[in-house]
Amino acid sequence: MTTYVITVPGTFTDGIEPDARARLGHALRPADPHTTTMGSDEDLDALTVNEDDTFTLRLTVEADSGPHAEQEARSLAGAALRAAGLDERTAPLGPAVITGIDSQVH
């Protein structure tokens, strides 16, 4: 298995309230890229929200291939959004992209 850092973009169609943002951050914690060498070196945050309500999720997943990693990241992202009270209408996701491969997890 290989550790991948996957980036999943999206948009909060109705914005995001501070409490929902906190719940989302908490739900993303297990997949936080800071646990990888690349995430620590590059200071990658699990959630970045831009002024225009677009956002980026950066997730760490273990998978045997790139396509499986992307699929797992989308699944994790969807579950985290649901845990924060959001869905496909209020926070649609874009395509998942591999942004790093790290074989040395701390």
N, C-alpha and C positions, 0 to 999 in steps of 0.2 A: 504494500500500500504506500501511496505517496501523499504528502500533505500539499494541498493546493490552497492558494489564496484566490478567491473568486470575487469579482466585482459585479454587483447587480444594481443597475440604476432604476429609478422610479420617480413618480411624481405624486405628491400629496395634493389631490384635486381640491380639497377643502381646507388646505393648510393642516397643521398639526398642533394640538394643544400641548402645553408643557407636561401634563400628567401622562398623556399618550406617548409622548416622546420618551419620558422616563421609563414607562413600561416597555417600550420597544427596545431601548438600550439594555434594560435588564434581560429581556428575552434573547437578545443577541450575544450576551456575555459568554456563553459556552463556545461560541464560534469566533470570538474576538481574535483578530489577526496579530495582536500584540504577543500572543503565545508562540509566534514563529520568529525566527531570526530576521526574516525580511520585514515583518510587521513592526518589530522593535526598532530595527535600523532605520526604517523609513517613517516611523511613527504613524502607522496606518490605524485610523479609527474605524470601529465597526459601523458607525453611522455618521454621515456627514449630510447636513441639510443646508441647501443654498437659499438665498434670499427669494428666489422665484418659486420656492416650494418643491424644486426637484431635489432628489436625495440620492445618495450612494451608500449601498451596503457593501462592506468588505468582510467576507466570511472565510474562515478556515475550515476546510473539509478534508477528510481522509477518503481516498478513492483509488481504484485500480486503473482509472483512465480519465483523461480530460473530460469527455462527454459525461461520464458518471459523476465527476466532480461538479460540473455545471448543473446537472440535474439535482444533485443533493443540495447544492447551494440555493437553488430556486425553491426547493421544498422547505429548507430551513428559513429562508426569507419569508415565505408565505405563512409559515407557522408563527414566526415572530410578529409579523404584522397582525395576524388574527389575535394573538395574545395581547396586543396593544389596542384591540378593538377596531382594527382597520380591515378592509377587505379589498378585493380586486377593483372595485369601483372607486373607493376613496384613496387607494394607493396602488395604482397599476404598476407592474414591474416591466422593465425592458429586458433585453437578452443578457444572460449571464456570460461573463468573459473571464478567462483565466488571466490573472494579472501577476501571478507568481507561483513558483514551485519551490517548496522548502522541504528538504529531507532531514533537516536537523531541528527538531522541536525541543525546546527547553523543558 
